[in-house]
Every structure is written in C-alpha cells, then in structure tokens.
Amino acid sequence: MSKLTRDFVSEEPRDFKFKIGTTIASSLSGFIAGVFATLIFLAIILYFLKVTIQIGI
C-alpha cells in the first residue's frame, strides 16, 4: 500500500501553507493536465468524425 501511496504523493521539496497541499499538489496538477489533454484529444476525434460523416466517407 505504501508504494501505491507514493504514486500520488508529492515528493517535491516545497513549503505549503497547509499540510494537505504537500500531499496532493503534484498529483492534482497532473490530474488536471490529464483531463485537459483528454478533452482536447476527444474534441479532435469528434471534429474529424463529424467531418467524415458530412463528407460521406
């Protein structure tokens, strides 16, 4: 279980005002970046799917 926890806990030597900031700072920013990347990818796929349907391919 401790190995799993290390994947989500920040190991950065930063000082945060609250203790929870140390725990979730990097994992939260990575999650948000992943969500944006996924949304952009899906938007591109849907755009090309729409164009393909309109062309009739």
N, CA, C and O atoms as a Maestro MAE file, in Angstrom:
{
 s_m_m2io_version
 :::
 2.0.0
}

f_m_ct {
 s_m_title
 :::
 protein
 m_atom[228] {
  # First column is atom index #
  i_m_mmod_type
  r_m_x_coord
  r_m_y_coord
  r_m_z_coord
  i_m_residue_number
  s_m_chain_name
  s_m_pdb_residue_name
  s_m_pdb_atom_name
  i_m_atomic_number
  :::
  1 25 0.822 -1.197 0.000 1 A "MET " " N  " 7
  2 3 0.000 0.000 0.000 1 A "MET " " CA " 6
  3 2 0.868 1.264 0.000 1 A "MET " " C  " 6
  4 15 0.485 2.273 -0.591 1 A "MET " " O  " 8
  5 25 2.013 1.218 0.646 2 A "SER " " N  " 7
  6 3 2.864 2.406 0.696 2 A "SER " " CA " 6
  7 2 3.421 2.743 -0.688 2 A "SER " " C  " 6
  8 15 3.631 3.915 -0.999 2 A "SER " " O  " 8
  9 25 3.659 1.728 -1.517 3 A "LYS " " N  " 7
  10 3 4.125 2.001 -2.879 3 A "LYS " " CA " 6
  11 2 3.051 2.688 -3.694 3 A "LYS " " C  " 6
  12 15 3.349 3.571 -4.498 3 A "LYS " " O  " 8
  13 25 1.812 2.294 -3.498 4 A "LEU " " N  " 7
  14 3 0.701 2.931 -4.201 4 A "LEU " " CA " 6
  15 2 0.547 4.380 -3.756 4 A "LEU " " C  " 6
  16 15 0.285 5.258 -4.578 4 A "LEU " " O  " 8
  17 25 0.704 4.629 -2.485 5 A "THR " " N  " 7
  18 3 0.589 5.986 -1.960 5 A "THR " " CA " 6
  19 2 1.669 6.894 -2.536 5 A "THR " " C  " 6
  20 15 1.414 8.072 -2.789 5 A "THR " " O  " 8
  21 25 2.870 6.364 -2.744 6 A "ARG " " N  " 7
  22 3 3.967 7.174 -3.284 6 A "ARG " " CA " 6
  23 2 3.669 7.688 -4.685 6 A "ARG " " C  " 6
  24 15 4.190 8.729 -5.083 6 A "ARG " " O  " 8
  25 25 2.830 6.967 -5.444 7 A "ASP " " N  " 7
  26 3 2.489 7.412 -6.789 7 A "ASP " " CA " 6
  27 2 1.643 8.680 -6.773 7 A "ASP " " C  " 6
  28 15 1.651 9.438 -7.742 7 A "ASP " " O  " 8
  29 25 0.925 8.916 -5.700 8 A "PHE " " N  " 7
  30 3 0.011 10.049 -5.641 8 A "PHE " " CA " 6
  31 2 0.463 11.158 -4.693 8 A "PHE " " C  " 6
  32 15 -0.181 12.205 -4.633 8 A "PHE " " O  " 8
  33 25 1.535 10.957 -3.964 9 A "VAL " " N  " 7
  34 3 2.009 11.948 -3.002 9 A "VAL " " CA " 6
  35 2 3.206 12.674 -3.591 9 A "VAL " " C  " 6
  36 15 4.110 12.049 -4.146 9 A "VAL " " O  " 8
  37 25 3.209 13.970 -3.471 10 A "SER " " N  " 7
  38 3 4.289 14.794 -3.992 10 A "SER " " CA " 6
  39 2 5.556 14.609 -3.167 10 A "SER " " C  " 6
  40 15 5.517 14.614 -1.936 10 A "SER " " O  " 8
  41 25 6.675 14.446 -3.857 11 A "GLU " " N  " 7
  42 3 7.974 14.341 -3.187 11 A "GLU " " CA " 6
  43 2 8.781 15.627 -3.359 11 A "GLU " " C  " 6
  44 15 9.982 15.648 -3.088 11 A "GLU " " O  " 8
  45 25 8.133 16.684 -3.803 12 A "GLU " " N  " 7
  46 3 8.816 17.948 -4.063 12 A "GLU " " CA " 6
  47 2 9.194 18.645 -2.755 12 A "GLU " " C  " 6
  48 15 8.430 18.622 -1.790 12 A "GLU " " O  " 8
  49 25 10.369 19.260 -2.729 13 A "PRO " " N  " 7
  50 3 10.789 19.992 -1.526 13 A "PRO " " CA " 6
  51 2 10.216 21.405 -1.492 13 A "PRO " " C  " 6
  52 15 10.972 22.376 -1.469 13 A "PRO " " O  " 8
  53 25 8.887 21.533 -1.489 14 A "ARG " " N  " 7
  54 3 8.235 22.837 -1.450 14 A "ARG " " CA " 6
  55 2 7.541 23.006 -0.111 14 A "ARG " " C  " 6
  56 15 7.160 22.036 0.544 14 A "ARG " " O  " 8
  57 25 7.389 24.249 0.272 15 A "ASP " " N  " 7
  58 3 6.662 24.551 1.500 15 A "ASP " " CA " 6
  59 2 5.256 25.014 1.133 15 A "ASP " " C  " 6
  60 15 5.078 25.914 0.312 15 A "ASP " " O  " 8
  61 25 4.278 24.393 1.745 16 A "PHE " " N  " 7
  62 3 2.892 24.762 1.529 16 A "PHE " " CA " 6
  63 2 2.317 25.283 2.837 16 A "PHE " " C  " 6
  64 15 2.770 24.917 3.922 16 A "PHE " " O  " 8
  65 25 1.326 26.131 2.718 17 A "LYS " " N  " 7
  66 3 0.712 26.710 3.900 17 A "LYS " " CA " 6
  67 2 -0.023 25.653 4.712 17 A "LYS " " C  " 6
  68 15 -0.020 25.688 5.942 17 A "LYS " " O  " 8
  69 25 -0.656 24.711 4.012 18 A "PHE " " N  " 7
  70 3 -1.396 23.654 4.678 18 A "PHE " " CA " 6
  71 2 -0.756 22.308 4.373 18 A "PHE " " C  " 6
  72 15 -0.158 22.134 3.311 18 A "PHE " " O  " 8
  73 25 -0.872 21.364 5.280 19 A "LYS " " N  " 7
  74 3 -0.256 20.057 5.101 19 A "LYS " " CA " 6
  75 2 -0.834 19.317 3.898 19 A "LYS " " C  " 6
  76 15 -0.115 18.600 3.203 19 A "LYS " " O  " 8
  77 25 -2.123 19.490 3.654 20 A "ILE " " N  " 7
  78 3 -2.741 18.785 2.536 20 A "ILE " " CA " 6
  79 2 -2.172 19.256 1.197 20 A "ILE " " C  " 6
  80 15 -2.195 18.508 0.219 20 A "ILE " " O  " 8
  81 25 -1.668 20.475 1.145 21 A "GLY " " N  " 7
  82 3 -1.036 20.965 -0.078 21 A "GLY " " CA " 6
  83 2 0.168 20.149 -0.456 21 A "GLY " " C  " 6
  84 15 0.395 19.903 -1.640 21 A "GLY " " O  " 8
  85 25 0.952 19.720 0.519 22 A "THR " " N  " 7
  86 3 2.113 18.880 0.264 22 A "THR " " CA " 6
  87 2 1.687 17.533 -0.279 22 A "THR " " C  " 6
  88 15 2.370 16.961 -1.128 22 A "THR " " O  " 8
  89 25 0.585 17.028 0.193 23 A "THR " " N  " 7
  90 3 0.154 15.694 -0.180 23 A "THR " " CA " 6
  91 2 -0.393 15.616 -1.591 23 A "THR " " C  " 6
  92 15 -0.110 14.658 -2.311 23 A "THR " " O  " 8
  93 25 -1.170 16.604 -1.997 24 A "ILE " " N  " 7
  94 3 -1.873 16.464 -3.282 24 A "ILE " " CA " 6
  95 2 -1.463 17.456 -4.361 24 A "ILE " " C  " 6
  96 15 -2.081 17.474 -5.426 24 A "ILE " " O  " 8
  97 25 -0.469 18.265 -4.134 25 A "ALA " " N  " 7
  98 3 -0.134 19.316 -5.100 25 A "ALA " " CA " 6
  99 2 0.226 18.762 -6.470 25 A "ALA " " C  " 6
  100 15 -0.372 19.156 -7.472 25 A "ALA " " O  " 8
  101 25 1.176 17.871 -6.528 26 A "SER " " N  " 7
  102 3 1.616 17.371 -7.829 26 A "SER " " CA " 6
  103 2 0.593 16.442 -8.455 26 A "SER " " C  " 6
  104 15 0.360 16.499 -9.662 26 A "SER " " O  " 8
  105 25 -0.012 15.596 -7.657 27 A "SER " " N  " 7
  106 3 -0.976 14.666 -8.234 27 A "SER " " CA " 6
  107 2 -2.195 15.399 -8.765 27 A "SER " " C  " 6
  108 15 -2.754 15.004 -9.789 27 A "SER " " O  " 8
  109 25 -2.615 16.452 -8.093 28 A "LEU " " N  " 7
  110 3 -3.770 17.221 -8.559 28 A "LEU " " CA " 6
  111 2 -3.453 17.950 -9.857 28 A "LEU " " C  " 6
  112 15 -4.272 17.969 -10.776 28 A "LEU " " O  " 8
  113 25 -2.281 18.543 -9.938 29 A "SER " " N  " 7
  114 3 -1.924 19.250 -11.167 29 A "SER " " CA " 6
  115 2 -1.757 18.271 -12.318 29 A "SER " " C  " 6
  116 15 -2.109 18.592 -13.453 29 A "SER " " O  " 8
  117 25 -1.226 17.084 -12.048 30 A "GLY " " N  " 7
  118 3 -1.118 16.060 -13.084 30 A "GLY " " CA " 6
  119 2 -2.475 15.579 -13.543 30 A "GLY " " C  " 6
  120 15 -2.682 15.341 -14.733 30 A "GLY " " O  " 8
  121 25 -3.403 15.433 -12.609 31 A "PHE " " N  " 7
  122 3 -4.757 15.002 -12.943 31 A "PHE " " CA " 6
  123 2 -5.451 16.045 -13.819 31 A "PHE " " C  " 6
  124 15 -6.094 15.697 -14.809 31 A "PHE " " O  " 8
  125 25 -5.322 17.308 -13.460 32 A "ILE " " N  " 7
  126 3 -5.943 18.380 -14.231 32 A "ILE " " CA " 6
  127 2 -5.341 18.443 -15.638 32 A "ILE " " C  " 6
  128 15 -6.069 18.617 -16.616 32 A "ILE " " O  " 8
  129 25 -4.029 18.304 -15.742 33 A "ALA " " N  " 7
  130 3 -3.389 18.301 -17.059 33 A "ALA " " CA " 6
  131 2 -3.872 17.116 -17.886 33 A "ALA " " C  " 6
  132 15 -4.084 17.250 -19.091 33 A "ALA " " O  " 8
  133 25 -4.047 15.969 -17.260 34 A "GLY " " N  " 7
  134 3 -4.555 14.792 -17.961 34 A "GLY " " CA " 6
  135 2 -5.973 14.986 -18.452 34 A "GLY " " C  " 6
  136 15 -6.319 14.563 -19.555 34 A "GLY " " O  " 8
  137 25 -6.794 15.624 -17.634 35 A "VAL " " N  " 7
  138 3 -8.179 15.897 -18.046 35 A "VAL " " CA " 6
  139 2 -8.197 16.828 -19.252 35 A "VAL " " C  " 6
  140 15 -8.938 16.584 -20.204 35 A "VAL " " O  " 8
  141 25 -7.403 17.879 -19.230 36 A "PHE " " N  " 7
  142 3 -7.359 18.799 -20.367 36 A "PHE " " CA " 6
  143 2 -6.834 18.111 -21.621 36 A "PHE " " C  " 6
  144 15 -7.372 18.319 -22.709 36 A "PHE " " O  " 8
  145 25 -5.796 17.297 -21.488 37 A "ALA " " N  " 7
  146 3 -5.254 16.587 -22.644 37 A "ALA " " CA " 6
  147 2 -6.291 15.635 -23.222 37 A "ALA " " C  " 6
  148 15 -6.424 15.523 -24.441 37 A "ALA " " O  " 8
  149 25 -7.023 14.951 -22.355 38 A "THR " " N  " 7
  150 3 -8.058 14.032 -22.816 38 A "THR " " CA " 6
  151 2 -9.185 14.778 -23.513 38 A "THR " " C  " 6
  152 15 -9.676 14.328 -24.549 38 A "THR " " O  " 8
  153 25 -9.600 15.906 -22.963 39 A "LEU " " N  " 7
  154 3 -10.663 16.691 -23.588 39 A "LEU " " CA " 6
  155 2 -10.246 17.214 -24.960 39 A "LEU " " C  " 6
  156 15 -11.048 17.211 -25.894 39 A "LEU " " O  " 8
  157 25 -9.013 17.656 -25.085 40 A "ILE " " N  " 7
  158 3 -8.523 18.128 -26.381 40 A "ILE " " CA " 6
  159 2 -8.491 16.978 -27.379 40 A "ILE " " C  " 6
  160 15 -8.895 17.143 -28.529 40 A "ILE " " O  " 8
  161 25 -8.013 15.816 -26.946 41 A "PHE " " N  " 7
  162 3 -7.961 14.641 -27.810 41 A "PHE " " CA " 6
  163 2 -9.359 14.242 -28.269 41 A "PHE " " C  " 6
  164 15 -9.569 13.971 -29.452 41 A "PHE " " O  " 8
  165 25 -10.307 14.203 -27.350 42 A "LEU " " N  " 7
  166 3 -11.675 13.831 -27.704 42 A "LEU " " CA " 6
  167 2 -12.319 14.863 -28.627 42 A "LEU " " C  " 6
  168 15 -13.083 14.499 -29.521 42 A "LEU " " O  " 8
  169 25 -12.024 16.131 -28.422 43 A "ALA " " N  " 7
  170 3 -12.562 17.174 -29.290 43 A "ALA " " CA " 6
  171 2 -12.037 17.010 -30.714 43 A "ALA " " C  " 6
  172 15 -12.787 17.190 -31.673 43 A "ALA " " O  " 8
  173 25 -10.785 16.678 -30.854 44 A "ILE " " N  " 7
  174 3 -10.208 16.462 -32.185 44 A "ILE " " CA " 6
  175 2 -10.846 15.245 -32.845 44 A "ILE " " C  " 6
  176 15 -11.202 15.292 -34.023 44 A "ILE " " O  " 8
  177 25 -10.993 14.154 -32.090 45 A "ILE " " N  " 7
  178 3 -11.618 12.944 -32.631 45 A "ILE " " CA " 6
  179 2 -13.056 13.238 -33.065 45 A "ILE " " C  " 6
  180 15 -13.461 12.833 -34.154 45 A "ILE " " O  " 8
  181 25 -13.824 13.930 -32.237 46 A "LEU " " N  " 7
  182 3 -15.207 14.249 -32.583 46 A "LEU " " CA " 6
  183 2 -15.289 15.174 -33.793 46 A "LEU " " C  " 6
  184 15 -16.194 15.034 -34.616 46 A "LEU " " O  " 8
  185 25 -14.367 16.106 -33.909 47 A "TYR " " N  " 7
  186 3 -14.344 17.004 -35.061 47 A "TYR " " CA " 6
  187 2 -14.136 16.211 -36.346 47 A "TYR " " C  " 6
  188 15 -14.866 16.395 -37.320 47 A "TYR " " O  " 8
  189 25 -13.131 15.322 -36.347 48 A "PHE " " N  " 7
  190 3 -12.866 14.538 -37.544 48 A "PHE " " CA " 6
  191 2 -13.991 13.547 -37.836 48 A "PHE " " C  " 6
  192 15 -14.266 13.252 -38.999 48 A "PHE " " O  " 8
  193 25 -14.634 13.039 -36.808 49 A "LEU " " N  " 7
  194 3 -15.773 12.155 -37.004 49 A "LEU " " CA " 6
  195 2 -16.925 12.921 -37.653 49 A "LEU " " C  " 6
  196 15 -17.592 12.406 -38.550 49 A "LEU " " O  " 8
  197 25 -17.150 14.140 -37.199 50 A "LYS " " N  " 7
  198 3 -18.215 14.978 -37.769 50 A "LYS " " CA " 6
  199 2 -17.903 15.311 -39.226 50 A "LYS " " C  " 6
  200 15 -18.791 15.252 -40.077 50 A "LYS " " O  " 8
  201 25 -16.669 15.655 -39.518 51 A "VAL " " N  " 7
  202 3 -16.271 15.979 -40.893 51 A "VAL " " CA " 6
  203 2 -16.429 14.743 -41.770 51 A "VAL " " C  " 6
  204 15 -16.906 14.848 -42.900 51 A "VAL " " O  " 8
  205 25 -16.041 13.589 -41.274 52 A "THR " " N  " 7
  206 3 -16.150 12.358 -42.049 52 A "THR " " CA " 6
  207 2 -17.603 12.036 -42.368 52 A "THR " " C  " 6
  208 15 -17.915 11.605 -43.478 52 A "THR " " O  " 8
  209 25 -18.481 12.241 -41.410 53 A "ILE " " N  " 7
  210 3 -19.907 11.983 -41.637 53 A "ILE " " CA " 6
  211 2 -20.481 12.964 -42.656 53 A "ILE " " C  " 6
  212 15 -21.287 12.572 -43.499 53 A "ILE " " O  " 8
  213 25 -20.077 14.230 -42.590 54 A "GLN " " N  " 7
  214 3 -20.578 15.227 -43.524 54 A "GLN " " CA " 6
  215 2 -20.098 14.964 -44.950 54 A "GLN " " C  " 6
  216 15 -20.831 15.190 -45.912 54 A "GLN " " O  " 8
  217 25 -18.867 14.486 -45.074 55 A "ILE " " N  " 7
  218 3 -18.330 14.193 -46.418 55 A "ILE " " CA " 6
  219 2 -18.979 12.928 -46.964 55 A "ILE " " C  " 6
  220 15 -19.191 12.803 -48.170 55 A "ILE " " O  " 8
  221 25 -19.288 12.009 -46.089 56 A "GLY " " N  " 7
  222 3 -19.920 10.767 -46.514 56 A "GLY " " CA " 6
  223 2 -18.941 9.628 -46.716 56 A "GLY " " C  " 6
  224 15 -19.232 8.671 -47.433 56 A "GLY " " O  " 8
  225 25 -17.780 9.730 -46.083 57 A "ILE " " N  " 7
  226 3 -16.781 8.660 -46.187 57 A "ILE " " CA " 6
  227 2 -17.103 7.561 -45.210 57 A "ILE " " C  " 6
  228 15 -16.381 6.566 -45.139 57 A "ILE " " O  " 8
  :::
 }
 m_bond[227] {
  # First column is bond index #
  i_m_from
  i_m_to
  i_m_order
  :::
  1 1 2 1
  2 2 3 1
  3 3 4 2
  4 3 5 1
  5 5 6 1
  6 6 7 1
  7 7 8 2
  8 7 9 1
  9 9 10 1
  10 10 11 1
  11 11 12 2
  12 11 13 1
  13 13 14 1
  14 14 15 1
  15 15 16 2
  16 15 17 1
  17 17 18 1
  18 18 19 1
  19 19 20 2
  20 19 21 1
  21 21 22 1
  22 22 23 1
  23 23 24 2
  24 23 25 1
  25 25 26 1
  26 26 27 1
  27 27 28 2
  28 27 29 1
  29 29 30 1
  30 30 31 1
  31 31 32 2
  32 31 33 1
  33 33 34 1
  34 34 35 1
  35 35 36 2
  36 35 37 1
  37 37 38 1
  38 38 39 1
  39 39 40 2
  40 39 41 1
  41 41 42 1
  42 42 43 1
  43 43 44 2
  44 43 45 1
  45 45 46 1
  46 46 47 1
  47 47 48 2
  48 47 49 1
  49 49 50 1
  50 50 51 1
  51 51 52 2
  52 51 53 1
  53 53 54 1
  54 54 55 1
  55 55 56 2
  56 55 57 1
  57 57 58 1
  58 58 59 1
  59 59 60 2
  60 59 61 1
  61 61 62 1
  62 62 63 1
  63 63 64 2
  64 63 65 1
  65 65 66 1
  66 66 67 1
  67 67 68 2
  68 67 69 1
  69 69 70 1
  70 70 71 1
  71 71 72 2
  72 71 73 1
  73 73 74 1
  74 74 75 1
  75 75 76 2
  76 75 77 1
  77 77 78 1
  78 78 79 1
  79 79 80 2
  80 79 81 1
  81 81 82 1
  82 82 83 1
  83 83 84 2
  84 83 85 1
  85 85 86 1
  86 86 87 1
  87 87 88 2
  88 87 89 1
  89 89 90 1
  90 90 91 1
  91 91 92 2
  92 91 93 1
  93 93 94 1
  94 94 95 1
  95 95 96 2
  96 95 97 1
  97 97 98 1
  98 98 99 1
  99 99 100 2
  100 99 101 1
  101 101 102 1
  102 102 103 1
  103 103 104 2
  104 103 105 1
  105 105 106 1
  106 106 107 1
  107 107 108 2
  108 107 109 1
  109 109 110 1
  110 110 111 1
  111 111 112 2
  112 111 113 1
  113 113 114 1
  114 114 115 1
  115 115 116 2
  116 115 117 1
  117 117 118 1
  118 118 119 1
  119 119 120 2
  120 119 121 1
  121 121 122 1
  122 122 123 1
  123 123 124 2
  124 123 125 1
  125 125 126 1
  126 126 127 1
  127 127 128 2
  128 127 129 1
  129 129 130 1
  130 130 131 1
  131 131 132 2
  132 131 133 1
  133 133 134 1
  134 134 135 1
  135 135 136 2
  136 135 137 1
  137 137 138 1
  138 138 139 1
  139 139 140 2
  140 139 141 1
  141 141 142 1
  142 142 143 1
  143 143 144 2
  144 143 145 1
  145 145 146 1
  146 146 147 1
  147 147 148 2
  148 147 149 1
  149 149 150 1
  150 150 151 1
  151 151 152 2
  152 151 153 1
  153 153 154 1
  154 154 155 1
  155 155 156 2
  156 155 157 1
  157 157 158 1
  158 158 159 1
  159 159 160 2
  160 159 161 1
  161 161 162 1
  162 162 163 1
  163 163 164 2
  164 163 165 1
  165 165 166 1
  166 166 167 1
  167 167 168 2
  168 167 169 1
  169 169 170 1
  170 170 171 1
  171 171 172 2
  172 171 173 1
  173 173 174 1
  174 174 175 1
  175 175 176 2
  176 175 177 1
  177 177 178 1
  178 178 179 1
  179 179 180 2
  180 179 181 1
  181 181 182 1
  182 182 183 1
  183 183 184 2
  184 183 185 1
  185 185 186 1
  186 186 187 1
  187 187 188 2
  188 187 189 1
  189 189 190 1
  190 190 191 1
  191 191 192 2
  192 191 193 1
  193 193 194 1
  194 194 195 1
  195 195 196 2
  196 195 197 1
  197 197 198 1
  198 198 199 1
  199 199 200 2
  200 199 201 1
  201 201 202 1
  202 202 203 1
  203 203 204 2
  204 203 205 1
  205 205 206 1
  206 206 207 1
  207 207 208 2
  208 207 209 1
  209 209 210 1
  210 210 211 1
  211 211 212 2
  212 211 213 1
  213 213 214 1
  214 214 215 1
  215 215 216 2
  216 215 217 1
  217 217 218 1
  218 218 219 1
  219 219 220 2
  220 219 221 1
  221 221 222 1
  222 222 223 1
  223 223 224 2
  224 223 225 1
  225 225 226 1
  226 226 227 1
  227 227 228 2
  :::
 }
}
